[in-house]
Amino acid sequence: MALLGTVVLWLAAISRVVSSIRRPDPARISMTVAAVCIAVAFTLIGSVAGVAFDDLVDWPNAAELVQHLFFAVATFATLRFLHLLRLGAIPRRSNVLQITVCVVVCLVMVGLFAAIPLREQTSTNFAVEYADTFTAVAYRAVFYSYLVYCLVGIIVICRRNLVLAAAAHRSPGASHESTATAVSLAAIAIGAALAIMASAAGLLTMVLLYLTGEDVRFLVMVNSMSVALAALFAGIGVLAPAPAEAFLRYRHARRTSANLSPLWSGLTQAVPDVVLPVPATRSPVARAELASTRQRIEIADALHRVRIRSECAAAIRYCIDPPTALGHTLRDSAAWAATGSGGVIAAELLTAPKDSDLQQILTVAAAYGAS
């Protein structure tokens, strides 16, 4: 699980780096910093990577300090990203205060860690092996306290942003981006909640061992599982927007095509010269959107060619719902013709200003395809 979470985090970090290079702005850069820091921190958690790092810098348990510093910076950067996502800009006073707190916490952590009487070999479980050392307990307490402070802020802002995203999703002109953002925020909030659980278990492990020496294997297990799951959800949260938006666009395009297909088939058989050439494209999303757009355009062109018999057109004009009436009329091949000069052009019957062109065409298609 931990390995899977680390892989997902590195994929998320790479995707954020690419996104920031293409379109740099404060929010994207903050999220990129957070993603890279979390990926590096989780990589150092493993005993193999941690020992290799300690050997590289020739400092026992150096990976312990470095990974926690990266975690602190990552949670700060994530909190900053969410503030920017919600407000667009952070007030200068608040920005300076938050940066100062993060820097002070990191300096205190370094100072406390330097005061720990470290053994010559890297420990396999720092929390258990150094639980009898007050400076080690204080070091972990400072780290976990700041981490929980940032994580609670992340959850609170995620909740607020989720409410806004849900309201945007319910609006008539909702974009797929708002739904994808909601998925991302939900995953980040779950990851933050799991990280709080891991922090609580980790701190409680050292405190209980320091005060009572009780067996804490259960807490160690809770800490390990929570950390792995938090990594997985954090990575999913960072990676989610692009694939989620692509999936929603694809599903919307496919549903639109399915609704338009019966009407499109009927009209293009009668007016085949409105059919447009289809350019080749590799992306399934682009193909689906191109197909639905092409159907809409070809239906609109065909409706400008089709002529409805005068008596049927008069009935459509005076009914409550002209698009639905037109769809029902088009099902009767005797009520319209694709050639000739008599009758009324079908498109002229769709003049209701309250509906968009696409909505009117969808209404015509729904009535045409109704059994």
DOPARO-783777 format. One record per residue: residue in three letters; x, y, z of N, C-alpha, C, O in turn. Coordinates in steps of 0.05 Angstrom, whole numbers, plus 5000, padded with zeros to 4 digits. Atoms other than C-alpha are relative to their C-alpha. Example, Ala and Ser with C-alpha at 12.3 -4.5 7.8 and 13.67 -1.06 7.14 Angstrom:
BEGIN
Ala501849765000524649105156501850245000503950245013Ser498449764999527349795143498550225014499550445018
//
This chain:
BEGIN
Met501749765000500050005000501750255000501250454986Ala498349774998505650485018501450054973501750284964Leu498749985026509250334952498150124979498850294963Leu502049905019502850454913499450295004499350454985Gly500449724994501651104949502350184990501850404980Thr497749855009508751334933500050034970500650254960Val500149995029508051164860497950204990498450364972Val502149815008501451544855500850295006500350474990Leu499149734993504552144890502150104980502050344973Trp498049915020510452164841498750064973499450254959Leu501549945025505652124782498650275003498650434984Ala501349744995501752694813502050234999501450444988Ala497949795000508153094824500950074972501250304965Ile499249955028510353004752497950154984498550334969Ser502249875014503553204726499850295008499250474991Arg500149724991503653834769502350174989502050404982Val497749865011510654024745499550074971500050304963Val500649945028508453964673497950214997498150394981Ser502149805000502154364687501050285007500250474994Ser498949744992506054914721501850124979501950364975Ile498349905022511054964664498350114977499050314965Arg501749915022505455024613498550265007498350444991Arg501649774991501255524653500750085028499250015047Pro499149934973505055814712498250225012497650425000Asp501349804984501056184765500349935029501149705035Pro499550064972501456234841498749755011499949595026Ala501550244990496155694854501349754989501849565005Arg498850255012499255184806502849965012503549735018Ile497350034989506255324832499949895029501449725037Ser500450104973503855224904499349705001500449555017Met500850285000500554564887502349834990502649604999Thr497750155010506854344849502049965023503149745026Val498250024977511154494910499049795020500549635030Ala501250194981506354104954500349724990501149545005Ala499950275011506153504907502849895000503249665008Val497250095000513753464899501049945028502349745033Cys499150044972514953544974498849755012500249605026Ile501350254989509953004992501249754988501749565002Ala498950235014512752534940502849945011503549705016Val497450044989519852634966499949905029501349715036Ala500350084972517652565039499149705002500349555018Phe500950284999513951905026502149814989502349594998Thr497850165010519851644987502049945022503149725024Leu498050034979524351755047498949845024500549765042Ile501150164977519551385094501049714999501549605020Gly499150275002521750715068502849965012504550135010Ser497450064987527450385106502350004981504550104987Val497850025020531550255043500850284991503250354992Ala499449735009531050965017501150175023502950335019Gly499049854977531951255087502949945007504450135012Val497350084994538250865101501950094979504150194985Ala498349905022541051035032500550305002502750394997Phe499649714997539851775045501950065024503650235022Asp498349954977543051735114503049944993504850085002Asp497350075009549151385083501250224982503550284983Leu499149805019549451915029501050255014503150365007Val499349754985549652505078501849945024502750125038Asp498450094977553452095131498950135026500550245042Trp501349904976548452295185497849815008495749804995Pro502150204992544451755222497350145005497150355019Asn502849914996536851865220499550284987497650414993Ala500549755014537652475174497450004984496150204982Ala502550025015531952215132497650065017495650175006Glu502249944982527452275193499450305000497150384997Leu500449715000528553025196499250114973497450284971Val500549895026528653155122497249944990495850124980Gln502750075009522152785108497950175015495950255003His501949854985518653155164500050304992497950434992Leu499949735011521153825138498550024974497150224969Phe501550005026518453645069497049985005495450114991Phe502950024993511753445101499050275009496850355001Ala500949744990511354115137499750204977497650344976Val500249825023512754505073497749924982496350094971Ala502150105018507954065034497250085010495650174995Thr502749934989502054175081499650314999497450404994Phe500249715002503554925083499450084971497650254967Ala500549935028503854955006497249924991495950064976Thr502750095006497354555001497950195011496050274998Leu501949814988493855025049500150264985498050394981Arg499749765016496555615009498549974973497150164964Phe501350055026494055304944496950025003495650144987Leu502950004995487055204973499050285005496850364997His500849724996486855924997499950154974498050314969Leu500049875026488756164928497749904982496550064967Leu502350115015483555704897497450135008495750184992Arg502549894990478255994941499850314997497850414989Leu500049714999480256734945501250134975500750364970Gly498649885023484556834883502650145008504550154992Ala497649874990489657214925499949995031497750015043Ile499850014971492057174998500750275010502650395000Pro499249744988492157815040502950005009503949805020Arg497149994995499358045049500749935030502549785035Arg499450054971499058035126499749715007501449605020Ser500450294995496157335128502249834987503249644998Asn497950145015501257105076502650005016503949805019Val497549974985507157375116499949845026501849715033Leu500350154975504457075181500349704996501749575011Gln499950285005503456385151502849904993503749695002Ile497350075008510356375119501950015025503649835028Thr498349974976513556615185499649765018501549655029Val500650234982510056065225501349754989502549605004Cys498850245012512355535176503050005003504249795010Val497149984997519555775177500949965029502849815034Val499350034971519655825254499749715008501449605022Val500550284993516755125261502349834989503449655003Cys497850155012522054845213502650045015504149855019Leu497649944985527655195251500049875027502049765036Val500350134974525054935318500449704997501849585014Met499750285005524654235289503049934996504049735008Val497250045004531854285265501650025026503349855032Gly498749964975534154545332499649775020501549675032Leu500650234982530653995372501349754990502349595006Phe498850255011533053455325503049995005504249785011Ala497149994995540253695332500749945029502949865035Ala499550044971539553645408499549705008500249635030Ile500550284994537452905404502749855000504249874981Pro497650175000543152435425499749764982499049544991Leu500550215020542952025361502149785003504449835009Arg498250225001545951335358501549994973500850144955Glu498450015023551051145306498649874976499449924953Gln501450145022546250725265497150114997495950205016Thr502849905005539650925232498049815013498349565010Ser502050164987533750675272497949894981497350034961Thr502150115017528550215241497350125007495550134990Asn502449874992523050555281500750235020501050185044Phe499149784984524951245307498250055024499250105046Ala501949934979518651355348500349815024500049895047Val499850194978519750715388502850015013503150015037Glu497350014989527350735395500850255015502550245033Tyr499349754987527751465416497850115018497850355025Ala502249914983521451495458500850075028499350215043Asp499149934973525551545522501650265001502650335022Thr498549755001528852195499498150234997496550254979Phe501949775000525152835516500250174975498150254964Thr499749835024528053235458498849874976497850014958Ala501250145023525852695409496950025001495650074981Val502949974997518752715438499150284994497150324981Ala500749725005518753475436500250064970498550214959Tyr499749965029521253465364497649894985496450034968Arg502450125013515652995342497550165007495750194991Ala502449854992510553395382499750264984497550334976Val500049755017512454045346499149944972497550074960Phe500750085028512153695279497149934997495750034979Tyr502750095003505553355290498050225006495950234993Ser501849784994502353965321499650194976497450264969Tyr500149835023504054395261498649864977497049984962Leu501350155022501953845213497049995004495550034985Val502950014994495153765247498750284996496550294985Tyr501049735004494254525247499550054970497350154963Cys500349955029495354555171497849814989496349894972Leu501950195011491253925158497150075007495350044991Val502749914993485254185196499150244982496950254973Gly500649785019485654825155499449904972497650014959Ile500550125026486054405092497249894998495749934979Ile502750125000479754025111497850215000495850194985Val502049784998475954665129499750144973497450194964Ile500149865026477755005063498949824978497449914961Cys501150195019476354375023496949995002495549984982Arg502950004996469454355054498650244989496550224975Arg501249755011468055085036500149994970498150074957Asn499850015029470654984966498149794988497049824966Leu501950215010466454344959497250114999495750054980Val502649885000460254734977499650184975497650184962Leu500149835024461855244923499949844974498549904956Ala499950175023463454694873497349864996496449834973Ala502750135002456854344889497950194990496250124974Ala501949795010453054994878500450054971498550094956Ala499549965028456555094812499149774983498249804961His500950245014454954384792497049994995496149904975Arg502950005003447554494804499050224982496750224974Ser500949775017447355134763499649914971500849714963Pro500650085027444555094692502449984982502649804965Gly497750005018451155264658502449885013504749965008Ala497850124986455454814702502049884981501449764961Ser497950115016462154624674501049745012500649695035His498950254991465453954678502450055019503049885036Glu497849934983471354304711499250025029500849945047Ser500949974972467354464774499549725013500149685036Thr500450274989465353724782502749865005503049735025Ala497350124997472553494771501450125024502849985039Thr498849874976474854004823498949895026500349855045Ala501350114976469853734873501149725006501549665030Val498850274996472553024863502850035012503549885031Ser497349954990479653284874500050095029501549995046Leu500149894973477753674937499149795020500149775042Ala500950224983474053074966502349815007502649735030Ala497750194995480152624957502150135018503250005035Ile498049864983484853154987499050015029500649985047Ala501149984973480153245047500249735014500949715038Ile499850274988479952485059502949945007503549845028Gly497250044994487552455053500950165025502550065041Ala499249844976488253025104498949885025500249885046Ala501150124977483552675152501649755009502049705032Leu498350234994487652035147502750085011503849945028Ala497449904990494052435157499750095029501650065045Ile500549924972491052725221500049755018501149755040Met500150254985489552015244502949895004503649795026Ala497350104998496751815228501750175020503350065035Ser498649824982499452425265499349955029501149945047Ala500950054972495252285327501249745010502149725033Ala498950264992497551555327503050025005504049905024Gly497149984997504851745318500850155025502650075039Leu499449854976504852265373499349855025500849845044Leu500950154977500951825420501949775006502449695029Thr498150224997505951265407502450095017503249965037Met497749904985511851685432499350095028500850045047Val500849904974508052005490499649775019500549775042Leu500550234983505651335517502549855008502949775030Leu497550134994512451025511501750165019503050055036Tyr498449834983515751615544499050005029500550005048Leu501249984973510851645602499749735014500149715038Thr500850264987508950915614501649764989501849565003Gly498650235011513050465568498149784990499049564987Glu502050205008506550115546500549904971501850044955Asp499850125027506149665484498350174981496050224986Val501449825019504250105424499949884972499850034953Arg499950125027504449605367497550074984497650114960Phe502549935015497149755350500150294989499350344967Leu499849725009498550505346502050024977501650184958Val498150005022504650375302498749904974499250014953Met501450105024500249965255498050204989497850244965Val501949805008494850505254501550234986500650334965Asn498449795012500251025238500949924972500650084953Ser499050095026503150615181497849984979498150074957Met502250025019496450455149498850274993498250324970Ser501249735005493851165156501950164982500950304964Val498149865017500251445125499849904971499750074953Ala500250115027499650975065497550084986497550164963Leu502549925012492351125054499950304994498850394974Ala500049715005493451875062501650064975500850244960Ala498449965025498851835008498449944975498550084956Leu501650085023494151464962497950214993497550284970Phe502149815005488451954970501150284992499950424976Ala498849745008493052564966500849994971500450184956Gly499250035028495852304900497650004982497750134961Ile502550005016488852164874498950284998497950364977Gly501049735000486752864894501450184981500250354968Val498449835018492353184855499649914971499450074953Leu500250115028491552724794497150024990496750024965Ala502850045007483852714794498950204979497550124961Pro501449815017481953374758500149944970498049944957Ala499850045030484653214688498449754991496749784973Pro501650235009481952494681497150025007495449934991Ala502949984994475452654717498650194981496450134972Glu501249815019474153254672499849874972497749904959Ala500050145026475952834610497749794999496349774980Phe502150204999471252274632497250134999495550044984Leu502549865000465552764645499350124973497150114964Arg500449905028466553094577499249784981497449814965Tyr500550235017466652414544497149905004495749854985Arg502750104993460352184580497850194989495850104978His502049805009456652834564499749994970497550004959Ala500150015030458552794490498749744990497149754971Arg501350255008456452064485497050005005495549914989Arg502949994995449752194518498750194981496450144971Thr501149815019448652794473499749874973497649904960Ser500150145025450252364412497749805000496349774980Ala502150204998445551814436497350134997495550024985Asn502649865001439852314444499550114972497250124963Leu500349885026441152634376499949804977498849864956Ser499750205022442351994336497549944984497649944960Pro502450065016435151814317499250234981498750184958Leu500749775017433552514292502150054979501450104956Trp497849965019440352584259499849804977500149874954Ser500250205021439451924222497650054981497950034957Gly502449955017432452104198500450244982499650224958Leu499749765016434352794173502349974979502050064956Thr497850035019441052604141499449804978500549824956Gln500950175022437752044102498450154980498550094956Ala501549845018433052554073501650224987501250294964Val498349785010438353104064502949915004504350015022Pro497350114995444952714057502350204995504550165006Asp497849825006448953304030500850195023502750345021Val499249844977449053644099502149865017503349985035Val498150154984453553094126502850104994503750134971Leu497349895002460553374140502149785001501749575013Pro497750194997467253014132501049995029500950205042Val499150034972469952744198503049995000504249794991Pro497150024998477252914211500949795020499649745040Ala498950214982481552374244501150135025502350345024Thr498949914975483252464317500549765018499049575018Arg499250234984486752014367498549995027498149785038Ser501249984973483352254431497149905000495550004984Pro502850084998476951874449498150225008495950244999Val501649774991474452504484499450184976497250274972Ala500349835023475652924422498249884979496650024967Arg501850135019472352404378497150015008495450074992Ala502849994990466152374422498950284997496650324989Glu500949735002465653134425499650094972497750234965Leu500349935029466753204350497549884989496150004973Ala502450145011461352694336497450145009495650194992Ser502449874990456153044380499750284987497550374981Thr500149735013458053734352499249984971497650144961Arg500750045028457653474281497149944997495850054979Gln502850075002450853174293498250255004496350294990Arg501649764994448253824323500050194975497950304968Ile499849825023450854244264498549894976497150044962Glu501350125023448253754212497050005004495550034984Ile502949994995441353724245499050284995497050334982Ala500849725004441054484246500050074970498250214961Asp500049955029443054514172497749864986496449984969Ala502250155013437953984154497350145006495650144989Leu502549874993432454364191499650264984497450364981His500349775018433954964146499449924972498850094955Arg500750105027432754524086497249874999495949874979Val502650144999426654134109497750205001497850405014Arg502449825001419854434095497649855012497049625004Ile502450124987413754294139497550104985497350334978Arg502549935013406854284108498750235015498950255040Ser501049754988403254944120498149965023498350095044Glu501950044979397554664162501449895025500649955048Cys498550104977402554274206501750225013501950235037Ala498449774989406954894213498350185016499250285037Ala501849834985400955304235499449885028499350025048Ala500650144974399354784289502450025019502150055043Ile497649984983406554794313500350285012501050315035Arg499749724991406755554317498250075024499050225042Tyr502049934980400555584361500049815024498349845041Cys500050184976402355024409501850115022503350305017Ile498549904977405455124477503049944997504650105006Asp497250095002411954744461500749944971500649714963Pro499350045028414054844388502149794995501849634977Pro497950215006420554424392498949725002499549554986Thr501150274996416753824419498049934978498049714967Ala501950045022411253914368501449954973500549784958Leu498550055025416353954312501249725000501249594979Gly498950274998419653314336497949794993498549604979His502250195006412952954334499250014971498649814959Thr500849965028411453244265502049864982501249744962Leu497950125017418153014236499849695000500949574981Arg500350295000416352294255498049914978498049684970Asp501950065021410752334203501250094973501250334967Ser498749935025414152304135498250154981499250294963Ala501949875018407852564102499650305007498550454992Ala500449724990408053224142502350184991502150424995Trp497849835008414653474112501449894975500949664968Ala498550085024419153444051502750135000503150355010Ala497349905001426453534038500650164975502750294972Thr499749855025425453843969497450154995495450125008Gly502349845008420754333937500050285014501850345030Ser500149724990418755053953497650065018497450285029Gly502449954983412154963990500649965029502749865037Gly499850044971410954964064501850205014502550415002Val498449824983415055284120502649865008502649635015Ile497450114992422455184134499949925030499050085046Ala500250104973422954764197501550175020500550215043Ala498449844981428355194229498650255008499050355030Glu501449764993423755794227497949965022496950165033Leu502050054978419055454276501449985027500049965047Leu498550014975424555444329501150285006503450345002Thr499249724995424656174349499650085029499950315036Ala500449934972423256134424502650105013504649955014Pro497549894989428456594457500849895026503149935035Lys499350104973428156244524501949774999503249715019Asp498350235002431955644499502450044982502250194962Ser497749995018438855574468499549824976497749664976Asp500350165024439655274399500449715006498949544997Leu499550284994442554644428497749885016496949655010Gln502250114984437054564479497549954983496149754987Gln502350045018431754654425500349764983498549604979Ile499550235017435054144381499749745016498749545007Leu500250244982435553654440497049945005496249715007Thr502950044996428053764453498749884976497049704978Val501150125025426353624380500949714998499249544991Ala499050275002430753004382498649815020498049585014Ala501350164980427552754447497249934991496349704995Ala502850055009420552834418500049814975498349644973Tyr499850175024422752504352500649715007499549534995Gly499350274993425751914387498249875020498549635027Ala501850124980420151814438498249794987497349824964Ser501750225011416151174429497150085002495449934994
//
